[in-house]
């Protein structure tokens, strides 16, 4: 009799457990210098038609309702991989460049797109303040990326979703006082303060989902940017460490030694000055892309992952190496006489991340 009562109680409990249905799937991807059409160079990348087809196929398979993207050169680049199912928006810098974002000008931009069925639920916004001027250690000036985003209304709840691409070369605290990256860290900090100020202007009952390439390893609890941003109890990072599988180490190891030999052959100064190339590993980008959520409703379920790609990594021409301001090769590890040599990862050295919002029935 007692056993039967227990079974009845368990059955009743199962009946009152909340069930969820998928309402909105968001995707973010740094696609790495994608030009408006195949076989067109953008910042040293020249993509084949097969690259575009592979990127488009991956996006179609994931089927996001919203996709935030970074490092695209123009609106045609987004159209080439998204097709006609999405409404596409770019940051103001692109819309106001010499080609009005209709063709590449050698720069890269943030953008965001959403499926046409959400048109009546979406408002687009810009965070132009993020596009601040940056002066590097050699005294050169350029404008960094701004942000475009959308506010989307789902079941009476507003979600603010900006696409971000923060200043690179300052991924952790260790670099903040290094002479070669001090300028990058200063600019990045200014950008994060702008994001923080923007968040404070969002209505208190609205949810925020920051998406994109944060260029920061925010999983480290001691990180100064994390401590600055994580001043709200409702803030969470997605995907978790256990759901990040981009460019696994074993895949890179298969061709690292071949690339080292190729770099030495293609860069005569390496042998002349006894410099050893250290091949840049795209796995370094594994932990800088995020969905950062704030003030999410309690009646939803969130699931997130990083999408593993089978890509290609190769050196083009001589391979890019770090340079001093006078153009000479920069030796970063002086005792071992080593310098970074960068190749190109296709379709990207970043992998897409997704976040699915499921509403409680």
N, C-alpha and C positions, 0 to 999 in steps of 0.2 A: 504493500500500500504506500509506504513512504517513497519507494523508488518511482512509483507511478506519479506521485505528487511532484517529485523533483523533475521528472520528464515534462510534465505539464507546465511547470514554472519556466523551464528552459525554452520550451516552445513559445510561450507567451513573450519572453524576453526577446527572442529572435524576431518576433513580429513587430516589436516597437523599435528595433534598431533602425537608424536613418539610412535610407538608400539615396544614392547620388546619380545624377545624370550629367554627362559632359556638356557644358554650356559654351565654353570658350577655350580654344587652344592657341597659345601664343608661342611664337618661335623667334629666336634671335640668332644672328649669324654674321660674323666678320668674314666676308667672302674674299678678302685679300685682292684688292686692286683689279676690279672687274671693269673693263672698258665697255663702250656702247655696242661693240660688235666683235666677232671673232677675228683673230689675227691682227688686232690693233693693240699696240703697246701702251700700257699705262703704268708709269713709275717703274719701268723695267720688266713688267709682266706682259707677256703676249699669250693670250689664251686661244686654244684651238676650238673648233666647232664642237668637238667631243667634250671639252670642259664645260661649255655652256649646257649641253644636253645632260651631262652628269649632274650639274647643279640643279637644273630644272627638274630632273627626275627625282632627286632627293627631296626637294621641296614638295613636289606633288605627292610623294609617298607619305610624307609627314602630314600633309594637308592642314596647315595652320589656318586659323581664322584671321590672325594678325601676325605679320612678320616684320620685325625690326631688323634692319640690315645696316652694315657699316662697310666702308671702303669701296663704294661704287663710284664710278666716274660721271654718271649722267642718268637721266631718266630712261633712255634706250637700254642701258645696261640692266635696269630693273625689269623693264618690259620683256627683255629677251629671256629672262629666267622665270618670270611670273605669268606671262601670257595675259589673257583678257579677263581673268577671274577676279583680279584685284584692282582697287583704286590706290594709286601710288602717290606718295608725297615725299619731298626732299627738304632738307634744311635750307634756310634762307641764303646762305653763302652760295649754294649751287644755283638757286633760282635767280640770283643777281649777278652771276659771273658773266663773262663776255659772251658766252653762248646760251645764256639763260637756262642752263641745265639741259639743253636739247642735244648737246654733244660734249665730248670730253675736252677738258682744257689742261689736263695733266695733274689735276688735284683729285682728292677723294672726299666723300661726303657721307653723312648719315641719312637714313631714310626710313620710312615705315609704310606699310601697305596693309589693307584690310579687304576682306571679301565684300563684294558689292551689295550683298544682302543686308549688310550692317549700316548702309549709308545713312539711314534716318536716325541711327543711334550714335553716330560718331561726330565729334567736333575735333578739328585739327588745331594744334598749337605749336608754337616755336619757343625755344629757349635760346634766343640769339646771344644773350650775355656770355654763354659758354665759349663763343668763338673769339677768345681774347688773343692779343698779340703775344707771340713767344719769341724771345731773343736767345739763340743758342750760344754755346761757349765760344764760338768763332765770330760772334757779333752779327749773325744773319737773322733777319726778322721774317716771320710768317705768321699767318693766322691759323689757329688750331680749330678743331671741329666744333660746330654748334650742335644743336639738337632739334629734331622735329618729333612730335608725339601726337597721340590722340587720347581723347577722353571718350570712353565708350560706356553706354548705359545698358546694363544687363540685369533684368529682373528687379528694377528699381534701385540698383547699386551702381554708382559711378566708379570707374576704374581709369586712372591717369597712367598712361604708358608712354614714356619718352624713350627714344632710341639714343643711346650714349656711346661715344667713343672718346675716352679720356686720354690725356697726353701720355705717350709711351715713355719707356726708359726709366721708370720709377716704380718698380713692382713691389718693393718692400722698404722697410725702415732703413735697412743697411745702406741704401743708395742716397738717402736724403742729405747726407753730409759729404758725399763724394764729389770732388771737384768737377768730374766729367758729367755728372748727372744732376748737379745742384740746380741748374736752370730748368731741367725737366720737372724735377720735384716741386720747385717753386710754382711753376705753371699749373701742374696737376693739382696742387693744394688749392690754388685760387679757383680752379674749376670745381672742385668738390665743395668749396664754400658757397659757390654760386648755386650748385645743385641743392645744397642744404637750405639756402635762402628760398629757392623756388618751392621746395617741399613745404615750407612753413606757410606759404600762401594758398596751398590746396585746402579746400574746406575740410573741416575736422572729421566729418562723417564719410568722406570719400576715401577710397583705397588707392594706393600708389604701387605700381610695379615698374621699378627701374630696370631697363633691359640694356644689354649691349656688352661692349668690350671695356671693362673697367680699368684694364692695365694695372691691376693691383691685386695682390694675393690676400684677399680679405678674410680667408679662413683663419689666419693667424690672429689670435685674440689680442696679442700685444701690438698689432699694427695701429699706427697713429690715426690713419684715415678710418679704419674700422671703429676705433674708439670714439672718433668724432661723429660718425654717422649712426652708430648703434647707441644713441642716447634715448631711444624709444623702445619700450618693452615689446612692442608688436612687430619689430623688424626681424625678418628672416632672410636667409640666403638659399637660393636654389640654382642648380641641383646640388645635392649633398656630395660630400667627398666620395662616398661609395657609389655614386651614379655618374662618375666622370671617367670616360674610357676613350678619350681622343688621342690618336697617335701613340699607341702603346710602345713601350721601349723596345720590345723584341722586334717590332716591325722596322724601327729605325736602325737597329744594330745590323741588320742584314746588308746594308750598303754604306755604313759610316766609313769603314776603312777604305773602300774604293773612292769615296768622295774626298778623303784626306789626300790620297795620292794624286787625284785629279787636280785638287787645289794647288798643290806644290808645283805640279807641271805648268799650270796656267798662270801662276804668279811667280815670276823669276825672282822678285825681291825676297820671297820667303827663304829660298836657298842662299841667296847672297848675304842676307843679314841673320841667318840662322833662326828663322821664325817658324814655329810649328802651327799649322792651322787647327783650330778647334771647331768642328762642324756644328753649327747651330742646330739644335734639336727642336723640332716643332712641338714636342711634348711640353716645352716650357710654357706654352700658351694654354695648357690644360686647365689652369686654375685661375684665369683672369676674366672669364666670361660668366655673367651672372644674370639671374632674375632676383632682384632685391625687393621684397614685398613689405609694405607698411600698412597697418590698419586694415587687414583683410577681414571680411565678415566672418562671424563664428559659424554660420550655417553652410559653409562650403568645405569642400575637400580639395587639396592641392596635390598634384603629382608632377614630378619633373625628372628630366634625364638629359644627358649629353649623348648626341648621336655619333657613334663610331663610324668613321669613313675609311674606306680602303683607297688611299691616295697615292700620289707619286711625289718624290722629293728629288730634286736634281739641281746641279749647278748650271747656271747659264753664263755664257762667256767665261770670264775668269772667276766668277763667284764674287759677291760683294764682301769686302772686308772693312773693318772699322778703320777710320782715317783720322789723323791729327789735322789741325787747321791748315797746316802747310801741305797737306796731301799725302804725307808719308804714312806708312802702315802703323797703326797704333798697337803697341805691345801691351796687352792688358794684364798678363801674368809675367812679370819681368824675370823672376827666377827661372821659370820654365821656358821663357821666350815664346809665349803663346798669344794668339789673337783669334778672335771669332771670324769665321768665314760663313757667310749666309748663302743658302741656296733658295730655291723656290719650291713651295709645297703646293701641290695641285690636288683637288680644286681649291684648298685653302689650308693654311697652317692653323686655323681655328676650326672647331667642329660646332655644328648647330646645337643649341640647347632649346628645350621646350618646357613649357609650364601649362598644364591643363587645369582649368578651374571647373569644378563640378559642383552643381547646386543641389542642396538637399531637397528631396521631394517631400 
